[in-house]
């Protein structure tokens, strides 16, 4: 790079100033649950004889090692007592195809309807817990509760992840999970969204672009147009 090219490159300080000038005005709101997007998970509880499913948006990962997750449930929910009694549940990821069933499971109570039947869902036997898994889910996380915290309107069920089952059709030949092929569903402030295209992978911001072998040898790539 020659001296003129170096001078023409914008300085980091100048770029920050440009961004500050272009920044849109912001509005402060009252504290609220606006973290988004979040999973629109179907959580299965009970057992194969009497299964129930509920939609849970307040859920996530607590720890990598040991592998732990949580769900937050209102004590008024029909599934709350089942969770307390069994201490087990399964977090099932949802897809665009499961959007209607996911919504249905969140607005109707298992005390009055069989949500599996009404939503056209199929319970499957889990490997390590008594709670069923969801056959249609691309990935199911089996959990066993170790502590419950009362956090206002919701109680947080913190649990050890004891097994993860994945649908075989989203595993590639190398044994990698291809959730990008599953059409996962997300939830954001009262709306459901199908996740879009991949824009990067973990660590991509620190990965240097590799030059082609032709360029490293000082040759023009074969696809380059000739003069």
PyMOL commands that set and color helices and strands:
alter all, ss='L'
color gray80, all
select helices_A, chain A and resi 3-8+12-22+78-86+96-107+115-118+168-170+179-181+204-206+213-216
alter helices_A, ss='H'
color red, helices_A
select strands_A, chain A and resi 38-39+41-46+51-56+59-63+68-73+88-92+123-124+133-134+139-151+154-166+185-188+191-194
alter strands_A, ss='S'
color yellow, strands_A
deselect
rebuild
show_as cartoon
